[in-house]
Amino acid sequence: MHENKLKVGIAGYGVVGKRRHNVINTHPYLEVIALCDKVFKEPGVMNNNLRYYPDYHRLLHEPLDVLFVCLTNDIAADVTIAGIERGIHVFCEKPPGRTVEDIEKVIAVEKNHKGIKLKYGFNHRYHDSVREALRIVKSEQLGKIVNIRGVYGKSKIIPFSGGWRAERRYAGGGILLDQGIHMVDLICLFSGKIIDIKSFVSNMYWNHNVEDNAYALLKDEFGCVSMLHSSATQWQHRFSLDIALTEGYIELRGILSGSKSYGQETLTIGSRDEADTGVSRHETVNYLEDNSWRDEVFEFADSILNDQEIKYGTSDEALTAMKVIYGIYYADPSWRDAYNIPNPNKT
């Protein structure tokens, strides 16, 4: 069917880059031939003939078909653009950059390279609990969505690679942009277009120049209101997503992850009744395996091999998530003024 393997390069070989590499190795038509990371002081070759470089410029001179971008936010958009301009299909981790302008620049280049596939790593869409929740919502077996509540938090802004995630010049934002973007993306997946935002954004605990807590109310075009709390002061790591519908509810608790710190991944489904005490019966499903990383990469490979549209993680979805995040920053006057946050709808 496909005699030749797609040649893959990985830009950024930290925790995420290595995890992507492990998944790529399980695909029959993907082969990593080279990678780059700043830990390499000069070019070289590993024992398995895998070539490595200290920067992405030299990596892009390899005969690549596919590029995985697992780099810091400040250069993610530039490397994505460089890959596209060389005719390489690109998978970029979230967020797509530091700002809304970053992803808009990528989209402008993408439009001039119609045959190139571009996908962003909104990994949580591939968790089985999320997939089942989306199936139930789309079926309307529990009616239409009334409201959504999402909490996603951990105990600090993890200082990977010398602490870049806690520095605005590299990261662009804090916990909301780094981790909360997953919850923002899920809210956008389940709701309609967000048209109004109210928020409080704070860095009072860790005192970085990026946020350690963001609280937001997001109203969509149909009147559905979502409540979001993205936190770096959640001492016991937490992921929860509650969806209230006209005829019942869906609760997602925990998310299977590499750290195993968010607890068991479960989906609880209940149907509304008229009892004063609420729903009398519900069903809870436990998920024991996390195949999200595999399914995400395999879907990307299939889109290239079979010339199919990107299903999830499109550049438009990345732009939507970034506009909501910057809408949250902008909606808090104190945060907006302190960090000169532009109106994301006027960029």
Residue, then its C-alpha position, 0 to 999 in steps of 0.5 A: m500500500h505504502e512502500n516507503k516510510l515517511k522520514v520524520g525529524i523531531a525539533g526539541y528532544g525533551v520529555v514530549g519530544k521523546r514521548r512522540h518518538n516512542v509513539i512514532n516508532t510504533h507506526p509502520y510508515l513513520e521513521v525518525i531519521a534526525l532530531c535537534d535539541k540545544v543539549f547537543k553542542e555539535p552534530g553527531v550520530m547515535n548508535n542507531n544511526l539517528r542523526y542529531y543537531p544543536d539547532y533546527h536550521r540544520l535539522l531542516h536540511e535533512p530530507l524530511d517528509v514530516l517535522f514534529v515541533c516540540l520546542t519552546n513557545d517563543i520559537a514554535a511558530d517560526v520553526t513551524i513556518a520554516g518547515i511548511e516553507r520547505g514543503i514538510h508536513v508539520f505536527c506542532e505541540k500546543p500552544p502554537g506560539r506565545t500570541v495570537e499573532d504567532i498563529e495568524k502568521v503560521i496560517a498565512v503561510e499555511k494558506n500558500h502551501k495547500g498540500i502541506k498538512l499541519k496539526y497541533g497537539f490538542n492531545h486531550r481530544y483523544h482521551d477515551s472519556v472525552r471521545e465518549a462524552l462528545r459522542i453523547v453530546k452530539s447524539e442529543q440523547l441527554g438533550k442540549i448543553v445548559n452549562i459547562r464547568g472546567v477545572y484543570g490545575k497542578s501545584k506549580i508552573i513546572p520549570f522545564s529547561g531552565g524555567w522557561r515556562a515561568e518566563r513571559r519572554y519565552a512562554g508568553g503566558g503561564i498556567l492558562l496558556d501552558q496547561g489550561i489551553h487543553m481545557v479551553d480547547l475542550i470547552c470550545l469543542f463542546s460549546g458554540k463560538i465564544i462571544d463574551i468573556k469575564s475574568f480574573v487573572s492572578n500571579m499573586y502566589w508564585n510571583h512570576n510575570v505569568e499567571d498562576n491562576a485564571y478564573a473565567l466565565l465564557k458565554d457562547e453564541f447560544g447562551c451557554v456559559s462555561m466556568l473555567h479555573s486554570s490553576a498552578t496552586q492546585w496542590q492535589h493535581r486535578f482535572s474535572l469537566d462537568i457538562a449539564l444538559t437539559e435531560g442529564y449530565i456528564e462528569l469527567r474526572g481525572i485524566l490519564s497522563g505520564s505523571k499519573s498525578y491526576g487520578q483515575e480517568t472516569l466518565t459519569i453519565g446521569s439522566r435527569d428526573e424530577a426527584d427533589t434530591g436530583v438524579s437517582r441513578h447514574e453510570t460510571v465508566n473507568y478508563l485504564e489505558d491512555n492511547s491518546w498519544r498513539d491515536e493522535v500521531f496515527e491520525f496525523a500520519d493517516s492524513i498524510l498517507n491518504d491525503q485526508e483533512i486534519k480532523y482535530g488540531t487544525s490551525d483554525e482550532a489553534l487560533t480559536a483557543m488562542k483567541v479565547i485565552y487572550g480574551i481571558y487575559y484581556a477581560d481582566p483590566s488589571w492584567r491587561d494593563a500590567y502586561n499590555i495585552p492586546n484585544p485578540n479580536k482586533t489583531 
